[in-house]
Amino acid sequence: MRPIDKGEAPNVRFRHYQDAEACLEERLGAYCSYCEFPIQHVPEMEHKEAKARGGARLAWSNLLLSCKYCNARKHDVVCAGEKDRYIWPDEEDTFHCFSYSSDIPKLNEDYLIMKGLAVRKRAERLYQMVKLDNIPRSPQDKDRRYARRSYARRCAEQCRSAWEKVMNSTEQEEYFNLMLELAKATGFFSVWMDVFQGDRIVKQGLIGAFKGTRREYFEE
């Protein structure tokens, strides 16, 4: 789960919470803050503490972008005052809390053991709330996150194979830039980072390509 930096609240007064959408997309890109799905149409404005249950409707600190799949599952689960029971990508290092070594994200137990039981419980609550491991089992389940995540992994793996062939050649820079553009188009930052683990050049390129990514959590 990509850790993000929204920055300070814009120096404008939002009349409606939907007014914040353009600012968030400009700073973070059109990606779901939870599953990293590339949002190709209109992002859904997400309140960490549900507005229907007392959450601040216009507070910058309470707003994120979400895909419809995560937003529908999260719905109004989190009441006002319950935010600290979960981890949030705009507040903590969510990248290392989860493992993307397969098409189904999992809790990163090795990292979470070091962080302690309290952090693990908060990570698990968010994981379960948005059902990051969901795989559609019937035609009625329209959740496309698993399929798109799998597609992103295939693209990343093909790119890695080709990248290893063009490294140190005259085509390296051109291919590198095209690869980053493909990564932004397919989304799922953490999948690309997993496929290119060990390749510092590409990982730094990905961190820069996905705007709003918290760089400090990736320092060697």
DAHUDA-V964429 format. One record per residue. N is the residue number from 1. SS is DSSP state (alpha for helix, beta for strand, coil for the rest). PHI is phi in whole degrees, -180 to 180 (none if undefined). Layout:
BEGIN
N | SS | PHI
N | SS | PHI
END
This chain:
BEGIN
1 | coil | none
2 | coil | -63
3 | coil | -77
4 | beta | -124
5 | coil | -120
6 | coil | -76
7 | coil | 78
8 | coil | -67
9 | coil | -58
10 | coil | -58
11 | coil | -84
12 | coil | -140
13 | coil | -102
14 | coil | -78
15 | coil | -85
16 | coil | -134
17 | alpha | -63
18 | alpha | -64
19 | alpha | -65
20 | alpha | -80
21 | alpha | -57
22 | alpha | -63
23 | alpha | -65
24 | alpha | -65
25 | alpha | -67
26 | alpha | -63
27 | alpha | -85
28 | alpha | -120
29 | coil | 83
30 | coil | -90
31 | beta | -133
32 | coil | -66
33 | coil | -70
34 | coil | -102
35 | coil | -94
36 | coil | 77
37 | coil | -58
38 | beta | -75
39 | coil | -89
40 | coil | -94
41 | coil | -115
42 | coil | -93
43 | coil | -65
44 | beta | -96
45 | beta | -77
46 | beta | -111
47 | beta | -100
48 | coil | -57
49 | coil | -96
50 | coil | -56
51 | alpha | -63
52 | alpha | -74
53 | alpha | -125
54 | coil | 97
55 | coil | -69
56 | coil | -64
57 | coil | -73
58 | coil | -116
59 | coil | -69
60 | alpha | -55
61 | alpha | -67
62 | alpha | -101
63 | beta | -111
64 | beta | -143
65 | beta | -94
66 | beta | -144
67 | coil | -80
68 | alpha | -68
69 | alpha | -72
70 | alpha | -70
71 | alpha | -65
72 | alpha | -67
73 | alpha | -75
74 | alpha | -69
75 | coil | 47
76 | coil | -117
77 | coil | -64
78 | coil | -90
79 | coil | -81
80 | coil | -58
81 | coil | 91
82 | coil | -106
83 | alpha | -57
84 | alpha | -72
85 | alpha | -82
86 | coil | -132
87 | coil | -94
88 | coil | -137
89 | coil | -67
90 | coil | -95
91 | coil | -125
92 | coil | -141
93 | coil | -81
94 | coil | -77
95 | alpha | -60
96 | alpha | -83
97 | alpha | -78
98 | beta | -129
99 | beta | -110
100 | coil | -119
101 | coil | -77
102 | coil | -138
103 | coil | -72
104 | coil | -111
105 | coil | -59
106 | beta | -134
107 | beta | -67
108 | coil | -85
109 | alpha | -62
110 | alpha | -61
111 | alpha | -70
112 | alpha | -69
113 | alpha | -62
114 | alpha | -68
115 | alpha | -80
116 | coil | 106
117 | alpha | -64
118 | alpha | -62
119 | alpha | -67
120 | alpha | -60
121 | alpha | -63
122 | alpha | -67
123 | alpha | -66
124 | alpha | -66
125 | alpha | -63
126 | alpha | -67
127 | alpha | -56
128 | alpha | -74
129 | alpha | -63
130 | alpha | -97
131 | coil | 52
132 | coil | -63
133 | coil | -97
134 | coil | -68
135 | coil | -123
136 | coil | -58
137 | coil | -111
138 | coil | -149
139 | coil | -61
140 | coil | -74
141 | coil | -87
142 | coil | -91
143 | coil | -62
144 | coil | -100
145 | alpha | -62
146 | alpha | -63
147 | alpha | -64
148 | alpha | -71
149 | alpha | -66
150 | alpha | -63
151 | alpha | -63
152 | alpha | -61
153 | alpha | -64
154 | alpha | -61
155 | alpha | -62
156 | alpha | -64
157 | alpha | -66
158 | alpha | -67
159 | alpha | -65
160 | alpha | -64
161 | alpha | -60
162 | alpha | -70
163 | alpha | -60
164 | alpha | -65
165 | alpha | -84
166 | alpha | -100
167 | coil | -57
168 | coil | 67
169 | coil | -112
170 | coil | -69
171 | coil | -91
172 | alpha | -59
173 | alpha | -64
174 | alpha | -64
175 | alpha | -66
176 | alpha | -57
177 | alpha | -67
178 | alpha | -65
179 | alpha | -65
180 | alpha | -67
181 | alpha | -65
182 | alpha | -65
183 | alpha | -61
184 | alpha | -65
185 | alpha | -72
186 | alpha | -85
187 | coil | 73
188 | coil | 61
189 | alpha | -47
190 | alpha | -66
191 | alpha | -66
192 | alpha | -62
193 | alpha | -64
194 | alpha | -68
195 | alpha | -63
196 | coil | -102
197 | coil | -61
198 | coil | 94
199 | coil | -105
200 | alpha | -63
201 | alpha | -63
202 | alpha | -68
203 | alpha | -62
204 | alpha | -65
205 | alpha | -64
206 | alpha | -66
207 | alpha | -60
208 | alpha | -75
209 | alpha | -70
210 | coil | -88
211 | coil | -62
212 | coil | 87
213 | beta | -74
214 | coil | -75
215 | alpha | -66
216 | alpha | -63
217 | alpha | -81
218 | alpha | -118
219 | coil | -69
220 | coil | -66
END
